[in-house]
């Protein structure tokens, strides 16, 4: 399997996962790695967003050393579990800037609505892991370090227009969203709506669940995003309800 296929599979796992193992450098036991379960969502690029308490051990750790690792996996249910797909992302973890804090927090709440209750606790903040390195294991013999430029922090040029794009698609082209959900996930829902965007595609909300709709390649500017949506509309026309 080519590295291009690894990239696609790794991105698919990233965009469809919501939990993993966060590893930081322990302050309590100096020099030892400290792993803990954590929920997360992805930012518009492939950065990891985590809503965490300042009292959590991993938060205390990254204040002293920002280096972190986040591991995702999809356990094989039928074959050897050692043959399961997994992705390890290495980078630096820190609190998001004040300029993007509200946007990132609202994004996290879309994936985890119950996390809104944490807002009442003053010690919760949104942290971001800006990825430096990505290691993919797709099974026996399917192992590679992935291209770093595909994973590094990269704010897309359409970021400020995200809400406008989502509103426009839901009001004027909802059939495109519905047909894409039907084509990629075999879900028929006339009430499905676009929820938020990424460089790799977008999330659709259907019956309180989020589903990711993949593009064929990353899109970083408004022109390419429009083209990707138009191409999907043509490709999935036969899936319209």
Buried (B, 14 or more C-beta within 10 A) or exposed (E): EEEEEBBBBBBBBBBBBEEBBBBBBBBEEEEEEBBEEBBBBBBBBBBBBBBBBBEBEBBBBBEEEBBBBBBBBBEEEEEEEEBBBBBBBBBBBBBBEEEBEEBBBEBBBBBBEEBEEBEEEEEBBBBBBBBBBBBBBBBEEBEBEBEEEBBBBBBBBBBEBBEEBBEEBBEEBBBBBBBBBBBBBEBEBEEBBBBBBBBBBBBBBBEEEBBBBBBEEBBBEBEBBEEBBEEBBEEBEEBEE
